[in-house]
Amino acid sequence: MEGAVCPVTVALATAGIAAAVVAARRSEEKPSPARFAAVSALIFAGQMLNFPVQDGTSGHLMGGVLAALLLGLPFGVLAMALVVAVQAALFADGGLNVLGANVLNMAVIGAGLAGSLAVAIRRRFTGWQRFAGTAAVAWLSVVLAALACAIELAASGTIALAQVVPAMLGTHALIGIGEAAITVALLAVVAERERSAYDFRAILLPFGLALFAAVVLSRFASPFPDGLEWVATELSFLSESTGAVFAPFADYRMPGVSHNAASTGLAGLAGVMAIALAAALSSRLWHRPAVAGR
């Protein structure tokens, strides 16, 4: 997405992230830096695992609702923004010139808007109603992000709105089913909150799953293009320009390693560690040092 739409998405994304930082600093329930790092790494690893959809298309976890429920709403937004930024900078995934749009769609809308609905549902309902509601909102998060992307593409003059909206929504409605299934499955496995800074299950379990997914399961990811790439190819607006000047692990490959599975696994390992380190460091934005005697 080029042109006038980029400054708008950057401004909206920046405003959303700034609001999330303020809300995070004011929050009385903050995840520890280790928990924030572990869940952020899990989201990154989940996004590496493309699953086939139909007609040579694949989808992958977006993770906005999952991040919001595992970390709390503002922290979920920040985790998603961090993942998207690292993907663009280190893996040439998405690209720096559309970083504002990706943060807006996946973090602000996917984790912020849809995440707020998911939090409300899980506070109000129990049992099967909570389960079904969470799945529905996870599905909706993908559809809303796809709709936002379609509008941005049309606003940038890339393609007509009447063409891109049906294609994006039709494809991502199917991908959203996978999003819903993965989200509720991981929520059932990973503790939603850490009870203390020393709740190692809430830290080691998501981090262990992230490592397993990125290093081992990544070799089984579908090679088919994801929903956006497939639509772009079908409608002939695919652009090779990503805005990344240099990405050390472009296309999720480790430089100098010729074996495909090993190259992807090592790049995934590097990504998990980079995400975890960046997340732990960035958590200082909202963690104030403890005051003696309190």
N, C-alpha and C positions, 0 to 999 in steps of 0.2 A: 504494500500500500504506500504509494508515493503521494507527494503533493500536500495540499492544504489540510488533509485529514490528520497528518502526523503530529503537528503542533497541538491540535485539539486533543488527540488521544494521550499525548504526553502530559498535557495540563491536567486532564481528568485523572489519569493514572497517578500523577504526582499528588494531586489533592486527596485521592483515596488512600494512598500510602501514608501521607502525612496525618490524616485522620486516624488511621489504624495505629500509628505510633503514639499519638496522643491518648487514644483509648487504652493502648497497652500499658502506658506509663501510669494511667489512673486505675487500672484494673487491680482488684484486691486478690485475684486468683491468677498468679502468673506461673506458667510452666518454667521449670528450671532450665538453664542453658543446655544441659545435657538432653532433657526431654525435647526441647525445641529442635535441637540438632538431629536427634534420632528420627523424629517424625518428618522433618524436612527431607532427610535422606531417604526415608521410605517413600515419600511422594515422588522424588526424583527417580528412584529405582522403578517404581510402578509405571512411570511414564515411558520407560525403556521397553516395556513388554507389550508390543503391538499384538493384537489378536485379530484374526480374519473376520470380516463382516460379510460382504457379498461382492460379487462382480469385481474381484481383484482389489478390494478396498480393505483397509484395516483401521482399527481404532486402538486407543490406549487410555488408561486411566488419566483423567484430568486431576482429580484429587481435591478440588476446592471444598466440597462438603466434608470430606474425610478430614482434611486439615483443620477446618473450623470446629468439628466435633472432638477431635483428639487434643487440640491445643487451646480452644477457646476462640471466639470470633475474631478479635483483632490480630491475634497471633497466627491464626490460619491464613489471613490475608497476607501477612508479612512473610510467612513461610512460602506461600505460592509465588509471591513476587521475587523472593530470593532464588527459588528454583528456576523460574523463567529467566532471570538475569544470568545465572551461572550457565544455563543451557546455551544462551545466546553467545556469551563471551568465550566459553571453553569448547563448546561442541558445534558451533555454527548452526544451532537448532533454533529456528525462528528468525534470527538475525537482529542486529542492533538497530536497524532502521525501522523495524516494526515492534521494538521492545515496548514502547508506550502502549500500543494496541494490545499486545499480548498480556501485559500486566493488567490493563483495564479489563480485558475479557476473562482472563483466567483467575486473577487474584481479586480484583474489586467486584466483578460480577459473579464469578464462579464461587469464590470463597466468601465474599462479603455479602452480596445480596442473597444468593442461594443458601449460604451458610447461616444467615440470620433466620431464614425460614426453617432450616433443619434444627437449629437450636430451639426455636419456639415449639416445634413439634415434639422434640424429645423432652421438653419440660412439661408439656401438657398431656401427652399420651404415654401409655405403657403397653406392653405385650405386642400383639400382632399389629395394632394400630401404629405404634411407634416404628416397628419394623417396616411396614408398608409405606408410612409417611416419609421415612428417611430414604427409602429406595426411590420414591417418586421425586423427591427434591434433588437427589443425586442425578437422576435422569434429566430433570428440568435444568440443572446447572449446565449440562452440556448443550442442551438446546438453546438456552439463553446466550451462552458464549458464542455459539454458531450464528445465531441471529445477529448479535452485535458485530461479529466479523463480517457478515454479509452486508450489513448497513455501512460499515466502514469501507468495504470494497466499492460499494456503489457511490458513496460520497466522494471517494478519491477519483472517480471517473474510470475505474478499472473495468467495470462491467455493469450492465443495467440491473437495477434492483429486482425487477420482475424475473430475471433469469437466475440470479444467484441465490435468492432466498429459498425457492422451492428445492433447489439442488442441495444447498447446505442443510436445510432442515430435514429433508428426506434422509440424507446420509447420516447425520448426527443423531437423529431419532433412534436409529439402530445402534449406533455407538453408545448412546446413553443407556441402553439396556445393559451393556457390559459394565459401564460406570456404576450403575445401581447395584449390580451383583457383586462387583469387587468391593465397593464401599461397605455394604452391609456385612460381607464376609470378613473384611479386615477389622471392622468395629467389633465383631463377635470375638475376634482373637486378641486384639490389642486393647489393653486397658484404656478407658476413655480419659481418665485423669490419674495423675500420680498422687498418692496420698501424702508423700513427703519428698524432700529432695533426695532421699535415699531409697526410693521405691525403684529398685533395679529392674523389676519386671517391666515397668512402664518405660524404661530406657533401653535395656538390653534387647527386649523382644522386638520392638520396631527397628532398632539398628541391625539386629541379626537378620531380620527379614529383608531389610534393605540390601545388605551384603549378599545374601543368598540370591535375591532377585537379580541384582546387577551383575554378579560374577557368574552365576550358574544358569539361571533361567533365561538370561538375555540371549543366549545362543539359540533359543527356541522361538524367539519373537518372529512374528510374521514379516516377511520382506515386502509385502504389498504396501503401496503408499497410503498414508493416513487420509482421513476424510477430506481435509482441506486440500491436500495435494491432488487427490483424486478428482475433486470438483474442479480445481484449477486446470487440470489436464483436460478434463471432459469439455470444459467451457473455453479452453484455449486462452487462459490468462496467466498461466504459470510463468513466474519470473525467477531467474537464476540469481538475481541480486539479493543478497542477504544482509549486507552491511557489515559483515564481519571481516576485519582486515586480516586477522590471524587468529585461528582457533586451534589450539594444540591437539585437541581430540576430535577434529571434524568428522562428522558422520559416525561418531561413537567408535572410533578406531584408535588404537594405540600406535603411534608412529614406530616404524621399525619392526613391527610384529606381523608376519605374513599370514599366520594361521588365523582364520576368520573368527572362530569361537574364542580363541585366546586373546585376540586383539580387542574384541568387543568386551570380553570379561574384564580385561585390565583397564580399559577405558571406563567401564562402569565402576570399577573399584576406585579409580582416581576421582570420578565424579562424586561418588558417595562420600569420600573423604573430604573433597573440596567443599561440598555442600555442608557437611557436618562442621567443618572448621569455620566457614563463613557464617553459619547459623549461630554457633557458639559465640563468636566475636560480636555479631550484630545484636545479640540479646542484651548487650550492655546498654543499648539505647533505652531500654525500659527497666532494667534491673538497677536499682540504686543500692549503693553499699549500705550494709547494716550499720545502725548507729549504736555505739557502745552503751550498754546499760538498758537497752530496750528489748 
